[in-house]
Amino acid sequence: MAAVRGAKGQSRTAPVASAPSQRFFRPTWAEVDLQALLLNQRRFRARLGRGTKVMFVVKGDAYGHGAVPLARWTQEQKGADWLGVSSVEEGVALREAGVRLPILVLGSLYPFETFLAGVQYQLTPTVASLEGVQRLAEVARRVGRPVRCHLKLDTGMGRIGMGWPSGLAVAKSVVATDGVEFEGVYTHLSCAESDPEFTRMQLKRFKAALSDMARAGIRVRLRHAANSAAALGCPASRFDLVRPGLALYGLFGKGFTPVLTLKTRLVYLKTVQAGTPIGYGASFRTRRRSRIATLPIGYADGMPRLLSNRGRVLVHGQECPIVGMISMDMTMIDVTDVPAARVGDEGVLIGASGRSRVGFEDWAAWSKTIPYETATRLGPRVPRVYLQ
Ligand SMILES: Cc1ncc(COP(=O)(O)O)c(C=O)c1O
């Protein structure tokens, strides 16, 4: 239990961190609400047609939320059918933690030696070349059993994936190669949130590829293309399976509950005169007699430094401006307008307090990036506390 002594000697306690977080003393922590995750997973499913499978994308340590606890919880609660990771390492970590759900490795095509480790851990690899298929066949021979794979097609993302019709040769080789089983074919949409026309073009290419494959007698059980935005906004993109990340973490606008709350406590409070410089570079000077609180969190924890003199932290349900430059381990906020604020009081950096809310989306807007980045940047130094 992390105890913080307030200004008047009263002791306040931060919640105990549950596995895999360490016991912590610095009063800065993230609460991850597993019920909110499950609620999002159920709401998401309710928006899909019957029979569409869901792959919960837990790459990037589950967008900073902690892949192992979220994957275990998802397995326990049947919140998704599949998990998606970006590398063999991420998949192995889940397997070693007892996760048995099917796991697709969405990236990690090179070096091909990674196929062996992936297959030994029952991970499903992505293939996107003839060589990949051949190397997977060697792995199948080595492990003495057939190996399933998903073929990745590039329909407009320009990242990994075979173009078409050249991809047809790879699809045929998967079918023709002993030991390699064709379980899925997929693509990724690059503008699902921003450009419906581009998305339609990508889907048209994907469908054309699927028709060519069908004409060639190639049957594939799982065809998939959609991330959160596409699955929710474009039913034609759903096929047999969808791959949401953002929406399940509650980072996709209304209708989903944010899963992570980032909290800290006011550890120092001072009253300063008008004209007092605050922080490195004296980038802020108080314009009035002010109460300035220091928070024990900084850019080493993943707070974007661009929130300096721009972002807000919630104290007693009120928005308090971040003043001065955020330093590595500390951030100052102006609590002049919150007279009740005391040392030891909670500051909500991400989450709700009273009627106010700050989200990773706000951090992203303030620092001119995207919520994927602000969420995944939340550092390992911040203990995650899992609430059921
Ligand atoms: C291949 C792939 N599928 C699905 C997703 C999930 O996307 P989102 O978080 O927007 O739902 C990602 C995320 O970047 C991805 O790379």
Ligand as a Chemical Component Dictionary entry (heavy atoms), coordinates in Angstrom:
data_LIG
# 
_chem_comp.id                   LIG 
_chem_comp.type                 NON-POLYMER 
_chem_comp.pdbx_formal_charge   0 
_chem_comp.three_letter_code    LIG 
# 
loop_
_chem_comp_atom.comp_id 
_chem_comp_atom.atom_id 
_chem_comp_atom.alt_atom_id 
_chem_comp_atom.type_symbol 
_chem_comp_atom.charge 
_chem_comp_atom.model_Cartn_x 
_chem_comp_atom.model_Cartn_y 
_chem_comp_atom.model_Cartn_z 
_chem_comp_atom.pdbx_ordinal 
LIG C1 C1 C 0 -3.107 -4.684 -38.664 1  
LIG C2 C2 C 0 -3.901 -3.976 -37.611 2  
LIG N1 N1 N 0 -5.161 -4.362 -37.372 3  
LIG C3 C3 C 0 -5.927 -3.762 -36.437 4  
LIG C4 C4 C 0 -5.445 -2.699 -35.705 5  
LIG C5 C5 C 0 -6.344 -2.055 -34.655 6  
LIG O1 O1 O 0 -6.679 -0.750 -35.010 7  
LIG P1 P1 P 0 -7.620 0.164  -34.083 8  
LIG O2 O2 O 0 -6.894 0.342  -32.796 9  
LIG O3 O3 O 0 -7.741 1.429  -34.844 10 
LIG O4 O4 O 0 -8.911 -0.547 -33.907 11 
LIG C6 C6 C 0 -4.153 -2.246 -35.940 12 
LIG C7 C7 C 0 -3.655 -1.087 -35.176 13 
LIG O5 O5 O 0 -2.843 -0.327 -35.545 14 
LIG C8 C8 C 0 -3.356 -2.899 -36.911 15 
LIG O6 O6 O 0 -2.117 -2.496 -37.181 16 
# 
loop_
_chem_comp_bond.comp_id 
_chem_comp_bond.atom_id_1 
_chem_comp_bond.atom_id_2 
_chem_comp_bond.value_order 
_chem_comp_bond.pdbx_ordinal 
LIG C1 C2 SING 1  
LIG C2 N1 SING 2  
LIG C2 C8 DOUB 3  
LIG N1 C3 DOUB 4  
LIG C3 C4 SING 5  
LIG C4 C5 SING 6  
LIG C4 C6 DOUB 7  
LIG C5 O1 SING 8  
LIG O1 P1 SING 9  
LIG P1 O2 DOUB 10 
LIG P1 O3 SING 11 
LIG P1 O4 SING 12 
LIG C6 C7 SING 13 
LIG C6 C8 SING 14 
LIG C7 O5 DOUB 15 
LIG C8 O6 SING 16 
# 
